[in-house]
Every structure is written in structure tokens, then in C-alpha cells.
Amino acid sequence: MARDYYEVLGVERTIDAPGLKAAYRKLAMTHHPDRNGGSEESVTRFKEISEAYTVLSDDQKRAAYDRFGHAGVNGGAGGGFGGGQQGFSDINDIFSQVFGDAFGDAFGGRQNRSQGGPRRGSDLRYDLEITLEEAYRGAEREISIPSTATCDVCDGAGAKPGAKASTCQTCHGAGRVRQANGFFQVERTCPSCGGAGQKIAAADVCTACHGHGQVRKTRTLSLKVPAGVDDGSRIRLSGEGDAGQRGGPRGDLYVFLSVQPHELFERDNLDLLVTVPVPMTVAALGGEIDAPCLVSEACDGNCKAGVTVPAGAQTGKTVRIKGKGMPHLNGRARGDLVVELFVETPTELTARQKELMQELAQSFGEAQNPRNSSFAGKAKRFWADILGNQDADGSKENA
């Protein structure tokens, strides 16, 4: 008598599709025969949970099962997979669909796949450090990439010119072999030919690539860095990765950019932030100062931007200059240059300057120093509260 499918998977009858899949994944990994030495118990259990998931993951089959039980999906008897090779394929297909190709290969999925055909080359990664100026203007850089290339001597065949590879007698050209393991058949890469499906006699191996069909070379490429790139940006160069095998296409090259810290500027998205010192007199009276900006066509070669300092400016005051920031990648918009003012106090004053500063200080009233007067008022109230508390508990007299 077949067990209830919901009981087999250990789930409630109201379980949704993601929960059902998660339950199957957990049980399938635990009871897969390859993980349990191919024991009969694991084979039976794995078949049972795969059958249950196949029915319950199909909306129509699940509806029929909920209404009529096993009779609604397989004529009243359990074992919906049946026996023979077709049953093995069904289970492998389900496992591969749920876990993907990587697990499917490792646990015997994707049957009858030949490994002897063309293979795409591997993708490569290259890390490139650029300056903020290069990120601002764009740049062209030459980079040297170590990668595999098709052997020129044997044209990728791995055999000496004129010699030919013979079909592997272990896998008969399939590149993979199967091994019976009780109920299951496990498919793995052929150990004799490494998945190529062909073997080259020792005397016929190409001496340049030693039978691999590929050699290591360093190639110099010209890379165009677009204006506006940011730290962590990635540039893809199609077909510049490792060479493919047996006539397969090249992989791709991915260049990851990192932008060096700048001694003046910080970047905030498209804005550039810079702190500029302001003389105390200019901050008090207002005036004009120059702020540095990055050179580009928009600046007409001028690396300075005029900044209007409002009278009474304090440290931390920011002035925004439109269009002097970073360019937008693949667009015409630009960010802003955000200038933060830092009011400087003069040092090493002469005797006359000190005298003038003292006269100026005496002439100042609270109106000229609103922040100081506001702070003084808060401080007085704070001290008054402390003294009042001391009077209340008698601590002032005991002090």
C-alpha cells in the first residue's frame, strides 16, 4: 500500500509550491543513493519522495490526487515511476530540474550527454585601478591578459600535424561513463579521455601543447574606460577570455575597476565634494574664493571654479556649483561640485594685529555672535539647574 504523498514529504496538505520544493530538496539530498552507498533502503526512499514530489508539484495531478488519492494519478497503485531505464530517467530529470545542472551532473543527471563536442572557453577577470581624473574624463588603457590560446602547431587538435585521435574505447566517444549502483545508474566524466571522447597515442601527442590543444599566452588589449565609471564598475569584453576547446568560442573578459582615493575630492554618486579653507575676514564680510574642480571639456581647461561666500559664513557651510561634478555614465547629465567651507583662524599675529583684534572683539555684541549668545544662554540655564538641585538636597552647604 503506497503511503500518502504529503506524509512522504512531511508537509501539510496546504503547503505552497516553494515550501513543497524546499521539503523535496532537503529529503532528496539526505536520501540520495550516491550519499548512502547505494543501499536498497536509500534507493526505495529516494524513489518514494521523488514520486511524491512529481505528483504534488503538478497542479493538475495534485488536484486529482487530493480528490481521488492514488487512484486519481496512477490507476490505484503506488509506484508512479514504474521500473526499467525509463524510471531512472524520470527520477534524474526531476532531480536535475530542482537542483540544477551542477547537482544533476554530480548525482547522475543529464543522461546520454556527449562531452566530445566544442566547449566554450572560460571567462576571465582582470582588476584595474584608475584615478578619479580618469573616471571623470574617460581613458584608454593597455592591459596585459594571461590566457589560453589555441595551439598554432596542431590547431587545437592536440595531435602532431597529420596524426589523428582515435575514439576512446572506455566511453566509446561519449565522454562519460555510467556505473550501475543498485537501483541507480551514476554517470560521470570518462576517466580515460577526460570527457573528450577521443584519445591520442603517446607518439602522436603535439609537443607544443602536450596534447591539450591550448597554450598559455599573454595578450595586450586596448581598453576604453568610459567617462563616469565608479568604483566597482565592470566592463565586459566579449570574446577576450580563454580560448574554447575543440573549436568552441572564446569566453569573455570582465574588467573590474577600482578608483584610487583622491587627495582633494570625495565622490558621492555624481557629486564631487571638496573642502576649501576660507579666511576669517572673507567669511565675516563675504567675498569670492576659488575652488578646485576636475578638468574637462565642460571646464574649457580651467580647473578652478568661483565660489561666492555669503557674509557671516560658518565652518561647514556648503555651496553647490551646478554641472561641475561627475558625468553620468552613458548620459549627458552631470553632478554638482559641493564646496564645504572651513573658516580659518589666523595664527602668528603681529602686535598691531592683536591690538586690532582686541578692539574688534570689544566692539562685538551678541547680535554679531548669535551662536555664541545662544550657547551662553543654554549654559546659564544648565548651571542654574545644577545649583538649584544642590540647594534642594543640602549638598551645597556640605560642599
The 8 nearest C-alpha neighbors of each residue, nearest first, counted from 0:
[[1, 2, 77, 76, 3, 75, 78, 69],
 [2, 0, 77, 3, 76, 78, 69, 4],
 [3, 1, 4, 0, 7, 6, 77, 5],
 [2, 4, 6, 5, 7, 1, 68, 69],
 [3, 5, 51, 7, 6, 2, 8, 55],
 [6, 4, 8, 10, 7, 3, 9, 12],
 [5, 7, 9, 3, 4, 8, 10, 2],
 [6, 8, 4, 5, 9, 48, 3, 2],
 [9, 7, 5, 6, 10, 48, 22, 4],
 [8, 10, 6, 7, 5, 11, 22, 4],
 [11, 9, 5, 8, 6, 14, 12, 19],
 [10, 12, 13, 14, 5, 9, 6, 8],
 [11, 13, 14, 5, 10, 65, 15, 6],
 [14, 12, 11, 15, 10, 5, 16, 19],
 [13, 15, 11, 12, 18, 19, 10, 16],
 [16, 14, 18, 17, 19, 13, 20, 12],
 [15, 17, 19, 18, 20, 56, 14, 21],
 [18, 16, 20, 19, 15, 21, 14, 22],
 [17, 19, 21, 15, 20, 16, 14, 22],
 [20, 18, 16, 22, 17, 21, 15, 14],
 [19, 21, 23, 17, 18, 22, 24, 16],
 [20, 22, 18, 24, 23, 19, 17, 25],
 [23, 21, 19, 25, 20, 24, 18, 26],
 [22, 24, 20, 26, 21, 25, 27, 19],
 [25, 23, 21, 27, 22, 26, 20, 28],
 [24, 26, 22, 23, 28, 27, 21, 29],
 [25, 27, 29, 23, 28, 24, 30, 22],
 [28, 26, 24, 30, 29, 31, 25, 23],
 [27, 29, 26, 25, 31, 30, 24, 34],
 [28, 30, 26, 27, 31, 25, 34, 35],
 [29, 31, 27, 41, 45, 28, 26, 32],
 [30, 32, 34, 33, 27, 28, 45, 29],
 [33, 31, 37, 35, 34, 41, 42, 36],
 [34, 32, 31, 35, 36, 37, 106, 185],
 [35, 33, 32, 31, 36, 30, 29, 37],
 [34, 36, 32, 37, 33, 38, 41, 31],
 [37, 35, 38, 33, 34, 32, 180, 41],
 [36, 38, 32, 35, 180, 33, 181, 39],
 [39, 37, 41, 40, 36, 35, 42, 32],
 [40, 38, 42, 41, 43, 37, 181, 182],
 [39, 41, 43, 38, 42, 44, 37, 45],
 [42, 40, 44, 32, 30, 38, 43, 39],
 [43, 41, 39, 45, 40, 44, 32, 46],
 [44, 42, 46, 40, 41, 45, 39, 47],
 [43, 45, 41, 47, 46, 42, 40, 48],
 [46, 44, 42, 48, 47, 43, 30, 41],
 [45, 47, 43, 49, 44, 48, 50, 42],
 [46, 48, 44, 50, 45, 49, 43, 51],
 [47, 49, 51, 45, 50, 46, 7, 52],
 [50, 48, 52, 46, 51, 47, 45, 53],
 [49, 51, 53, 47, 48, 52, 46, 79],
 [50, 52, 4, 48, 49, 54, 53, 55],
 [53, 51, 49, 55, 54, 50, 56, 48],
 [54, 52, 50, 51, 56, 55, 49, 57],
 [53, 55, 60, 52, 51, 57, 56, 61],
 [54, 56, 61, 52, 57, 53, 51, 60],
 [57, 55, 53, 54, 52, 58, 16, 61],
 [58, 56, 60, 55, 54, 59, 61, 53],
 [57, 59, 61, 60, 62, 56, 55, 54],
 [60, 58, 62, 61, 57, 63, 54, 64],
 [61, 59, 63, 57, 54, 62, 58, 64],
 [60, 62, 55, 64, 58, 59, 63, 54],
 [63, 61, 65, 59, 64, 60, 58, 66],
 [64, 62, 60, 71, 66, 61, 65, 67],
 [63, 65, 68, 61, 67, 71, 66, 62],
 [64, 66, 62, 63, 68, 61, 67, 71],
 [67, 65, 63, 64, 68, 62, 71, 61],
 [66, 68, 71, 64, 70, 63, 65, 69],
 [69, 67, 64, 70, 71, 65, 66, 63],
 [70, 68, 75, 71, 72, 64, 73, 76],
 [75, 69, 71, 74, 68, 72, 73, 67],
 [70, 72, 67, 63, 64, 69, 68, 73],
 [71, 73, 69, 70, 64, 74, 60, 63],
 [74, 72, 75, 70, 79, 76, 69, 71],
 [75, 73, 70, 76, 72, 71, 69, 77],
 [70, 74, 76, 69, 73, 77, 71, 72],
 [77, 75, 74, 73, 69, 78, 70, 1],
 [78, 76, 1, 79, 69, 75, 73, 0],
 [79, 77, 80, 81, 76, 50, 47, 1],
 [78, 80, 81, 77, 73, 50, 76, 72],
 [81, 79, 86, 78, 82, 50, 89, 90],
 [80, 82, 79, 86, 78, 83, 85, 77],
 [83, 81, 86, 80, 84, 85, 87, 78],
 [82, 84, 85, 86, 87, 81, 80, 88],
 [83, 85, 87, 86, 88, 82, 89, 184],
 [86, 84, 88, 87, 83, 89, 82, 81],
 [85, 87, 80, 89, 82, 84, 88, 83],
 [88, 86, 84, 90, 85, 89, 91, 183],
 [89, 87, 91, 85, 90, 86, 92, 84],
 [88, 90, 92, 86, 87, 91, 85, 93],
 [89, 91, 93, 87, 92, 88, 94, 49],
 [92, 90, 108, 88, 94, 93, 89, 95],
 [91, 93, 95, 89, 90, 94, 88, 96],
 [94, 92, 96, 90, 91, 95, 89, 97],
 [93, 95, 91, 97, 92, 96, 98, 90],
 [96, 94, 103, 99, 92, 98, 97, 93],
 [97, 95, 93, 94, 99, 98, 92, 100],
 [96, 98, 94, 95, 99, 93, 24, 20],
 [99, 97, 95, 102, 96, 94, 103, 100],
 [100, 98, 95, 96, 101, 97, 102, 103],
 [99, 101, 103, 102, 95, 104, 98, 109],
 [100, 102, 104, 103, 99, 105, 98, 95],
 [103, 101, 105, 104, 100, 98, 99, 106],
 [102, 104, 108, 95, 100, 106, 101, 105],
 [105, 103, 108, 107, 102, 101, 106, 100],
 [104, 106, 102, 103, 107, 101, 108, 187],
 [107, 105, 103, 104, 108, 102, 185, 33],
 [106, 108, 185, 186, 104, 105, 103, 184],
 [107, 109, 103, 91, 104, 110, 95, 106],
 [110, 108, 103, 112, 104, 111, 107, 92],
 [109, 111, 112, 108, 186, 107, 88, 91],
 [112, 110, 113, 109, 173, 175, 186, 176],
 [113, 111, 110, 109, 114, 173, 175, 174],
 [112, 114, 173, 174, 115, 111, 175, 116],
 [115, 113, 174, 194, 195, 116, 173, 112],
 [114, 116, 195, 196, 113, 174, 194, 173],
 [117, 115, 114, 118, 245, 113, 195, 247],
 [118, 116, 247, 245, 246, 244, 119, 115],
 [119, 117, 247, 244, 243, 120, 116, 245],
 [118, 120, 243, 247, 248, 249, 250, 244],
 [121, 119, 243, 250, 249, 242, 241, 248],
 [120, 122, 250, 241, 240, 123, 119, 249],
 [121, 123, 250, 251, 240, 252, 241, 120],
 [122, 124, 252, 240, 253, 251, 121, 125],
 [125, 123, 253, 254, 252, 126, 122, 255],
 [124, 126, 254, 255, 253, 127, 123, 252],
 [127, 125, 255, 254, 256, 124, 128, 257],
 [128, 126, 256, 255, 257, 125, 129, 254],
 [129, 127, 257, 258, 256, 259, 126, 130],
 [128, 130, 258, 259, 133, 257, 127, 131],
 [131, 129, 133, 259, 132, 258, 134, 128],
 [130, 132, 134, 133, 258, 135, 259, 261],
 [131, 133, 135, 130, 134, 136, 293, 137],
 [134, 132, 137, 130, 136, 135, 131, 138],
 [133, 135, 131, 137, 132, 228, 226, 227],
 [136, 134, 132, 133, 226, 227, 325, 137],
 [137, 135, 226, 133, 134, 132, 295, 138],
 [138, 136, 226, 225, 133, 224, 134, 135],
 [139, 137, 224, 133, 223, 140, 136, 225],
 [138, 140, 223, 222, 224, 221, 141, 137],
 [141, 139, 222, 221, 142, 138, 223, 224],
 [140, 142, 221, 220, 222, 219, 143, 139],
 [141, 143, 220, 219, 140, 144, 221, 222],
 [144, 142, 219, 218, 217, 220, 145, 141],
 [143, 145, 218, 217, 146, 219, 142, 220],
 [146, 144, 217, 216, 218, 143, 215, 147],
 [147, 145, 241, 216, 215, 144, 217, 148],
 [146, 148, 215, 241, 214, 242, 216, 213],
 [147, 149, 242, 213, 214, 215, 150, 216],
 [148, 150, 213, 155, 242, 212, 151, 154],
 [149, 151, 213, 155, 154, 212, 152, 214],
 [150, 152, 154, 153, 149, 155, 213, 148],
 [153, 151, 150, 154, 207, 160, 205, 159],
 [152, 154, 155, 156, 160, 151, 150, 159],
 [155, 153, 151, 150, 156, 152, 149, 212],
 [154, 156, 212, 150, 149, 153, 157, 213],
 [155, 157, 212, 153, 158, 154, 245, 210],
 [158, 156, 210, 212, 211, 205, 155, 153],
 [157, 159, 205, 204, 156, 203, 162, 210],
 [158, 160, 205, 162, 203, 204, 153, 161],
 [161, 159, 162, 153, 158, 152, 205, 163],
 [160, 162, 159, 163, 158, 203, 153, 164],
 [163, 161, 159, 160, 158, 203, 164, 204],
 [164, 162, 158, 165, 161, 199, 203, 159],
 [163, 165, 199, 198, 197, 166, 158, 162],
 [164, 166, 198, 197, 167, 199, 163, 200],
 [167, 165, 197, 172, 168, 171, 196, 198],
 [166, 168, 197, 171, 172, 196, 198, 169],
 [169, 167, 171, 170, 166, 172, 197, 191],
 [168, 170, 167, 171, 191, 189, 176, 172],
 [169, 171, 173, 172, 176, 168, 174, 167],
 [172, 170, 168, 167, 173, 169, 166, 196],
 [171, 173, 196, 166, 167, 170, 174, 197],
 [174, 172, 113, 196, 170, 175, 171, 114],
 [173, 175, 194, 196, 114, 195, 189, 172],
 [176, 174, 188, 189, 173, 187, 170, 194],
 [175, 177, 189, 187, 170, 186, 188, 178],
 [178, 176, 186, 185, 184, 187, 179, 175],
 [177, 179, 185, 184, 180, 186, 176, 187],
 [180, 178, 184, 181, 183, 185, 177, 182],
 [181, 179, 183, 184, 37, 182, 178, 185],
 [180, 182, 183, 37, 179, 39, 38, 184],
 [181, 183, 180, 42, 184, 39, 179, 37],
 [184, 182, 180, 181, 179, 185, 87, 32],
 [183, 185, 179, 178, 180, 177, 186, 107],
 [186, 184, 107, 178, 177, 179, 183, 106],
 [187, 185, 177, 107, 176, 178, 184, 175],
 [186, 188, 175, 176, 189, 177, 185, 107],
 [189, 187, 175, 194, 174, 190, 176, 193],
 [188, 190, 175, 194, 174, 176, 193, 191],
 [191, 189, 193, 192, 188, 194, 175, 169],
 [192, 190, 189, 193, 169, 167, 194, 198],
 [193, 191, 194, 195, 198, 190, 189, 196],
 [194, 192, 190, 189, 195, 191, 188, 174],
 [193, 195, 174, 114, 189, 188, 192, 196],
 [194, 196, 115, 174, 197, 192, 193, 114],
 [195, 197, 172, 174, 115, 173, 167, 194],
 [198, 196, 166, 167, 195, 165, 164, 172],
 [199, 197, 164, 165, 167, 192, 166, 200],
 [198, 200, 164, 204, 165, 201, 203, 158],
 [199, 201, 203, 202, 204, 198, 164, 165],
 [202, 200, 203, 204, 199, 210, 198, 205],
 [201, 203, 200, 204, 199, 205, 159, 158],
 [202, 204, 200, 201, 159, 158, 162, 199],
 [205, 203, 158, 210, 201, 202, 159, 209],
 [206, 204, 159, 158, 209, 210, 157, 207],
 [205, 207, 209, 208, 204, 210, 159, 158],
 [206, 208, 205, 209, 152, 150, 214, 210],
 [207, 209, 210, 211, 214, 212, 206, 213],
 [210, 208, 206, 205, 211, 207, 204, 157],
 [209, 211, 157, 204, 205, 208, 212, 158],
 [212, 210, 157, 213, 208, 209, 155, 214],
 [211, 213, 155, 157, 156, 150, 210, 208],
 [214, 212, 149, 150, 211, 148, 208, 155],
 [215, 213, 148, 147, 208, 150, 149, 216],
 [214, 216, 147, 146, 148, 145, 213, 217],
 [217, 215, 146, 145, 147, 218, 214, 148],
 [216, 218, 145, 144, 146, 143, 219, 215],
 [217, 219, 144, 143, 216, 145, 220, 146],
 [220, 218, 143, 142, 144, 141, 217, 221],
 [221, 219, 142, 141, 222, 218, 143, 144],
 [220, 222, 141, 140, 142, 223, 139, 219],
 [223, 221, 140, 139, 141, 220, 224, 142],
 [222, 224, 139, 138, 225, 140, 221, 137],
 [223, 225, 138, 137, 139, 222, 226, 140],
 [226, 224, 137, 223, 227, 228, 138, 328],
 [227, 225, 137, 136, 135, 134, 228, 328],
 [226, 228, 328, 326, 327, 135, 134, 325],
 [229, 227, 134, 226, 232, 328, 225, 230],
 [230, 228, 232, 231, 227, 134, 258, 257],
 [229, 231, 257, 258, 232, 256, 228, 259],
 [232, 230, 256, 257, 229, 255, 233, 258],
 [233, 231, 256, 229, 230, 255, 228, 234],
 [234, 232, 255, 254, 256, 231, 253, 235],
 [233, 235, 254, 253, 255, 236, 232, 256],
 [236, 234, 253, 252, 237, 254, 233, 251],
 [237, 235, 252, 251, 239, 253, 238, 234],
 [236, 238, 251, 239, 235, 252, 250, 240],
 [237, 239, 251, 249, 250, 240, 236, 252],
 [240, 238, 251, 252, 237, 236, 250, 249],
 [241, 239, 250, 251, 252, 122, 123, 249],
 [242, 240, 120, 147, 121, 146, 250, 249],
 [241, 243, 249, 120, 148, 147, 149, 240],
 [244, 120, 242, 247, 119, 249, 248, 118],
 [243, 245, 118, 247, 246, 117, 119, 120],
 [246, 244, 117, 247, 155, 118, 116, 243],
 [245, 247, 117, 244, 243, 248, 118, 155],
 [246, 248, 243, 117, 118, 119, 244, 245],
 [249, 247, 243, 119, 120, 250, 246, 242],
 [250, 248, 242, 120, 243, 238, 241, 240],
 [249, 251, 240, 120, 122, 121, 238, 241],
 [250, 252, 240, 237, 122, 238, 239, 236],
 [251, 253, 240, 123, 236, 239, 122, 235],
 [252, 254, 235, 124, 234, 123, 125, 236],
 [253, 255, 125, 234, 233, 126, 124, 235],
 [256, 254, 233, 126, 232, 127, 231, 125],
 [257, 255, 127, 231, 232, 128, 230, 126],
 [256, 258, 230, 128, 231, 129, 127, 259],
 [259, 257, 129, 230, 130, 128, 131, 260],
 [258, 260, 130, 129, 261, 131, 257, 128],
 [261, 259, 258, 262, 131, 265, 130, 264],
 [262, 260, 264, 263, 259, 131, 265, 130],
 [261, 263, 264, 260, 265, 259, 273, 131],
 [264, 262, 261, 273, 265, 274, 291, 272],
 [265, 263, 273, 261, 272, 271, 262, 266],
 [264, 266, 272, 271, 273, 267, 261, 263],
 [265, 267, 271, 270, 268, 272, 264, 269],
 [266, 268, 270, 269, 271, 265, 272, 334],
 [267, 269, 270, 266, 334, 271, 325, 229],
 [270, 268, 334, 325, 267, 324, 271, 333],
 [271, 269, 334, 335, 324, 267, 268, 336],
 [270, 272, 266, 336, 324, 265, 337, 267],
 [271, 273, 337, 265, 264, 336, 338, 266],
 [272, 274, 264, 338, 263, 339, 337, 275],
 [273, 275, 339, 338, 340, 341, 276, 272],
 [274, 276, 340, 341, 339, 273, 277, 290],
 [277, 275, 341, 342, 340, 343, 278, 274],
 [276, 278, 342, 341, 343, 279, 340, 282],
 [279, 277, 343, 281, 280, 342, 282, 276],
 [278, 280, 282, 281, 343, 342, 344, 283],
 [279, 281, 283, 282, 278, 284, 285, 277],
 [282, 280, 285, 284, 278, 283, 279, 286],
 [281, 283, 312, 279, 285, 280, 311, 284],
 [284, 282, 311, 280, 310, 281, 285, 279],
 [283, 285, 310, 281, 282, 280, 311, 286],
 [286, 310, 284, 309, 281, 308, 282, 283],
 [285, 287, 308, 281, 307, 284, 309, 288],
 [286, 288, 307, 306, 308, 305, 289, 285],
 [287, 289, 306, 305, 290, 307, 286, 308],
 [290, 288, 305, 304, 306, 303, 291, 287],
 [289, 291, 304, 303, 305, 292, 275, 306],
 [292, 290, 303, 302, 304, 289, 293, 273],
 [293, 291, 302, 303, 304, 294, 290, 323],
 [294, 292, 302, 295, 132, 291, 135, 323],
 [293, 295, 302, 300, 298, 292, 301, 296],
 [296, 294, 297, 298, 300, 136, 293, 299],
 [295, 297, 299, 298, 300, 294, 136, 301],
 [296, 298, 295, 299, 294, 323, 300, 322],
 [299, 297, 301, 300, 295, 296, 294, 302],
 [300, 298, 296, 301, 297, 295, 294, 302],
 [299, 301, 298, 294, 302, 295, 296, 297],
 [302, 300, 298, 299, 303, 294, 304, 295],
 [301, 303, 292, 294, 293, 291, 300, 298],
 [304, 302, 291, 292, 301, 290, 289, 305],
 [303, 305, 290, 289, 291, 292, 306, 302],
 [304, 306, 289, 288, 290, 303, 307, 287],
 [307, 305, 288, 287, 289, 308, 304, 290],
 [306, 308, 287, 286, 309, 288, 305, 285],
 [307, 309, 285, 286, 287, 306, 310, 282],
 [310, 308, 285, 312, 311, 307, 286, 282],
 [285, 311, 309, 284, 283, 312, 282, 308],
 [310, 312, 283, 282, 309, 313, 284, 285],
 [313, 311, 282, 310, 309, 283, 316, 308],
 [314, 312, 316, 315, 311, 342, 282, 340],
 [313, 315, 341, 342, 340, 316, 312, 339],
 [316, 314, 340, 339, 313, 317, 341, 342],
 [315, 317, 340, 314, 339, 313, 312, 318],
 [318, 316, 339, 338, 340, 315, 337, 319],
 [317, 319, 338, 337, 339, 320, 316, 306],
 [320, 318, 337, 336, 338, 321, 335, 317],
 [321, 319, 336, 335, 323, 337, 322, 318],
 [320, 322, 335, 323, 319, 336, 334, 324],
 [321, 323, 335, 333, 334, 324, 320, 336],
 [324, 322, 335, 336, 321, 320, 334, 292],
 [323, 325, 335, 334, 336, 270, 271, 322],
 [326, 324, 269, 334, 333, 135, 270, 227],
 [327, 325, 333, 227, 332, 328, 334, 226],
 [326, 328, 330, 227, 332, 333, 329, 331],
 [327, 329, 227, 330, 228, 226, 326, 225],
 [330, 328, 327, 331, 227, 225, 226, 326],
 [331, 329, 327, 328, 332, 326, 333, 227],
 [330, 332, 327, 333, 326, 329, 328, 227],
 [333, 331, 327, 330, 326, 334, 322, 328],
 [334, 332, 326, 322, 325, 327, 324, 331],
 [333, 335, 324, 269, 270, 325, 322, 326],
 [336, 334, 324, 321, 270, 322, 323, 320],
 [335, 337, 324, 271, 323, 320, 270, 319],
 [336, 338, 319, 272, 318, 271, 335, 320],
 [339, 337, 318, 273, 317, 274, 272, 319],
 [338, 340, 317, 274, 315, 316, 275, 273],
 [339, 341, 275, 316, 314, 315, 274, 276],
 [342, 340, 314, 276, 277, 275, 315, 343],
 [341, 343, 277, 314, 279, 276, 278, 340],
 [344, 342, 278, 279, 277, 341, 276, 345],
 [343, 345, 279, 346, 342, 278, 277, 280],
 [346, 344, 343, 347, 348, 279, 278, 280],
 [345, 347, 348, 344, 343, 349, 353, 352],
 [348, 346, 349, 345, 353, 352, 350, 344],
 [349, 347, 346, 352, 353, 350, 345, 351],
 [350, 348, 352, 351, 353, 347, 354, 346],
 [351, 349, 353, 352, 354, 348, 355, 347],
 [350, 352, 354, 353, 349, 355, 348, 356],
 [353, 351, 355, 349, 354, 350, 348, 356],
 [354, 352, 356, 350, 351, 355, 348, 357],
 [353, 355, 351, 357, 352, 356, 350, 358],
 [354, 356, 352, 358, 357, 353, 359, 351],
 [357, 355, 359, 353, 358, 354, 360, 352],
 [358, 356, 360, 354, 359, 355, 353, 361],
 [359, 357, 355, 361, 356, 360, 362, 354],
 [358, 360, 356, 362, 357, 361, 355, 363],
 [359, 361, 357, 363, 362, 358, 356, 364],
 [362, 360, 358, 359, 363, 357, 364, 356],
 [361, 363, 359, 360, 358, 364, 357, 367],
 [364, 362, 360, 361, 367, 359, 365, 368],
 [365, 363, 366, 367, 362, 368, 361, 360],
 [364, 366, 368, 367, 372, 369, 363, 371],
 [365, 367, 364, 368, 369, 363, 372, 370],
 [366, 368, 365, 364, 363, 369, 311, 370],
 [367, 369, 365, 371, 366, 370, 372, 364],
 [370, 368, 372, 371, 366, 365, 373, 367],
 [369, 371, 373, 372, 368, 374, 375, 365],
 [370, 372, 374, 368, 373, 369, 375, 365],
 [373, 371, 375, 369, 374, 370, 365, 376],
 [372, 374, 370, 376, 371, 375, 369, 377],
 [373, 375, 371, 377, 372, 376, 378, 370],
 [376, 374, 372, 378, 373, 377, 371, 379],
 [375, 377, 379, 373, 374, 378, 372, 380],
 [378, 376, 374, 380, 375, 379, 381, 373],
 [377, 379, 381, 375, 376, 380, 374, 382],
 [380, 378, 376, 382, 381, 377, 383, 375],
 [379, 381, 383, 377, 378, 382, 384, 376],
 [382, 380, 378, 384, 379, 383, 377, 385],
 [381, 383, 385, 379, 384, 380, 386, 378],
 [384, 382, 380, 386, 385, 381, 387, 379],
 [383, 385, 387, 381, 382, 386, 380, 388],
 [384, 386, 382, 388, 383, 387, 389, 381],
 [387, 385, 389, 383, 388, 384, 382, 390],
 [386, 388, 384, 390, 389, 385, 383, 391],
 [389, 387, 391, 385, 390, 386, 384, 392],
 [388, 390, 386, 395, 394, 387, 391, 392],
 [391, 389, 393, 387, 388, 392, 395, 386],
 [390, 392, 388, 389, 393, 387, 394, 395],
 [393, 391, 394, 389, 390, 388, 395, 387],
 [394, 392, 390, 395, 391, 396, 389, 397],
 [393, 395, 397, 389, 396, 392, 398, 390],
 [394, 396, 398, 389, 397, 393, 390, 386],
 [397, 395, 394, 398, 393, 390, 389, 392],
 [398, 396, 394, 395, 393, 389, 392, 390],
 [397, 395, 396, 394, 393, 389, 390, 392]]
